[in-house]
């Protein structure tokens, strides 16, 4: 028997990451930047890693430091990625 100690389901967490990823992509495209340009701007050297985060693939997602740097690079409030 597996005991669940979390107040959130795995599906809720995945939806949360998906929301953030899609918002980052939307704002990046609005600013006219490529994935490569934004990745390098925030210090991510692997474009594949950045792409996986932005597309919510291979269990990769942006961490708080990434989101902070992305918000500065895009001149967008960090909370804009949440809702």
KAQUI-V367932 format. One record per residue. N is the residue number from 1. RES is the residue in one small letter. BURIAL is 1 if it has 24 or more other ideal C-beta (glycine too) atoms within 12 Angstrom, else 0. Layout:
# KAQUI-V367932
n;res;burial
N;RES;BURIAL
N;RES;BURIAL
This chain:
# KAQUI-V367932
n;res;burial
1;x;0
2;x;0
3;x;0
4;x;0
5;x;0
6;x;0
7;x;0
8;x;0
9;x;0
10;x;0
11;x;0
12;x;0
13;x;0
14;x;0
15;x;0
16;x;0
17;x;1
18;x;0
19;x;0
20;x;1
21;x;1
22;x;1
23;x;1
24;x;1
25;x;1
26;x;0
27;x;1
28;x;1
29;x;0
30;x;0
31;x;0
32;x;0
33;x;1
34;x;0
35;x;1
36;x;0
37;x;0
38;x;1
39;x;1
40;x;0
41;x;0
42;x;1
43;x;0
44;x;1
45;x;0
46;x;0
47;x;0
48;x;0
49;x;1
50;x;1
51;x;1
52;x;0
53;x;1
54;x;1
55;x;1
56;x;1
57;x;0
58;x;0
59;x;0
60;x;0
61;x;1
62;x;1
63;x;0
64;x;0
65;x;0
66;x;1
67;x;1
68;x;0
69;x;0
70;x;1
71;x;1
72;x;0
73;x;1
74;x;1
75;x;0
76;x;1
77;x;0
78;x;1
79;x;0
80;x;0
81;x;1
82;x;0
83;x;0
